[in-house]
Amino acid sequence: MSTNDTRIYLASGSPRRREILEQLGLHLERIHADIDETTRPGEDAVAYTERLAREKAEAGWRVVSSCGLPERALLAADTTVTQDGEIFGKPENADDARRMLRAFSGRSHQAITSVAVMRGDKLLVKTSVTDVRFKALSDAEIERYIGSGEPFDKAGAYGIQGKAGVFIERIEGSYTGVMGLPVHETALLLAEFGFELP
């Protein structure tokens, strides 16, 4: 692949990941790659996100191969949130979102994003772990946020780039990693496949 080729497959439906990659100058083609995201017994959050990113990439690559699409790099990612060893995925309903936000209130948690890039038999994964500290949240703040509808498609029931930004006292790590795609790790991976960014 030439280093000036900016085309890549994205095995993710996340508008945030698409936006970040497009800001880096990449041209994306979305690939559907559905997998079972159930956690395995004894699996910690880092192992979980790395496995899911890898499995999404492999599933996406099977689609590329079976459809006879041109061979080019494919990127997949997975984000989860963890606190005290518990994994917080996307909330199932308002009560689940409420439970998550109350758990984070006035405390720190970790947002973990693993990125996988695959082309042919080559598959590489990198992971970003960011500490996120929430201010103490009132019940009214939690209810207003749930009422906005924003929590329901996001791991940990919040989006750092949205209304929940007002909850966050500080982060240590990657802001874009909390969004769902750590730019630094992503650029390192893509460099392994011949991309020159920015």
N, C-alpha and C positions, 0 to 999 in steps of 0.2 A: 504494500500500500504506500502510495506517495505521501509525504508528510504534509502536503497542502490539501489533502482530501479531508473535508469537514463533515462527511456524511456518516451517520451512526444510527444503529437501531436502538430504540429505547423500550425495554420491557417493563414499562410502568405507565399507569394512567394518571400519575400525579402531575397536576398543573405546575406545582412548585418546582419539581425536578426538571420539567420541560423548560420552564422559564430560566432556571439557572444555566442549563446547558446551552440554550439559545444565546444567553448573555455572553457565554464563552466563545460564540461564533460557530457553534455546531449546527448542522442541519439534520433534523430528526425524522425518523419514520417509526411510528408506534407499532409495537408487536404485542399481541395479547399473550400473556404467559400466566395462566392461573395455576396456583399450587395450593396444597393443603398447608395452612399456616398454624396448625395445632402445635403447641409446645410438646416436647418430649420429656418424660420423667427425668428429673435431675439436670435438665438443660438450663444453664445460666443464660443471662440476657445476651452476652456477647456471642456465645456459641449459637444461640437461637437466631440472632440477626445475620450472622455470617452464613449459617446453613440456608436460611431463606433467600438471601441475596444470591447465593450459589445456585440454589434450585430454580429460582426465577430466571437466571441467566441460561441455565441448561434447558429449561422449558422453552424459553424464547428462541434459543438456537435450534431446537427441534422444529419449531415453526418455520424459521428461516430455511432450514434444510429441506423440509417436506414440501414447502411451497416453491422451491427452486429459486429463491431470491438471491440477488448478488451477494457474494461474501464480503462482509465488512464488519467492523467491531460492533458488539452489542453490549449495552450497559443495563444493569439491573441494580436495584437497591432495596434495602429494607430498613425501616426505622422502628425502634421500640423505646419505651421508657421504663426505667426500673427504679425501685426504691426498696431498700431493706430486703433485697433478694426477690421481690415480687415483680413480675413482668406485667406492665400495663399496655395492652394493645388499644385498638380502637373501641370506644364505648359501645355497648350493645343498645343502650337506651339512656334516657335522661337520668335515671337513678344511678346507673353505672358511671356516667360522666360526673355526677354529683359526688359519688364516692371517691373517684380519682382526684378531683379538684380539692376535696377536703383533706385527702392524704398529703397533697403537696403543699397545702396552706402553711406558711411560716416555716417551711423546711426546704432542704435541698433534695434533688433527685438527679438521675442521670438520663440523658437522651443519647441513645446509641444508634448510629447509622452505619451499616455495612454496605459497601459498593463493590459490585462484581463487574468485571469487563471480560468478555469472551469473544474469541474468534477462532474458528476451527477447533483444534484440540487444546488451545491455550486458554486457561481461565485463571484470573488473578483476583484476589479480594483484599480490600483494605477497610479498616474500621476506625470510626471516630467516636470517642466518648467525651461528652460534655456535661459538666456539672451545672445545674440550673437551680437557682434559689428563688422561690416565690415569697412574696410578702404574705402576711396573714390576711386571709380573705374572709370577708363577711358573708353571711348567708345571702344577703341581697346581691352582692357582687357575683356570687356563684350562680344565682338564679337568673340574673340579667344575662350572663354569658351563655348559659344553657339556652335561654330564650332566643339568643342570636342565631342559633343553629350551627355555629362555627365548630363546636367540639366533635361533631359526630363522624367525621371522616379522618380523624387525626389520632395517632398514637398518643396515649396519655390525656386525651380529651382537650387538647389546646394546640393553637398554632402561634408560635413566637412572633411571626410576621403579621399577625392579625390583632384583634381586639385584646387578646391575652397578653400582648406585649406590656400592658400596664401592670400586670401581676408580677413581672420579673424584676427582682432587685439586682441580680447580677448573674453572669454566666462565666464559666472558666472552660474555654475550649472553642469549638467551632460554631459560630452563629448559623452558618449555612448547613452545618451538620444537624442542628436542631430542626431546621426547616425541612430536612429530608435528603440533602445531598451535600456532603462536605466538599467544598471546592478544592481545597489543597490535596486531599487524598484522591479525589477524582482526577485531577490533573496529573498526579504521579502515575496513576494507573494508565491513563490514556497515553502518556509518554512511552510506556512500555509497549504500546501498540503502534507507535510511530507518529502520534499526534504532537504537534507543536502548539502549545497554548501559552499565552493568549495569541 
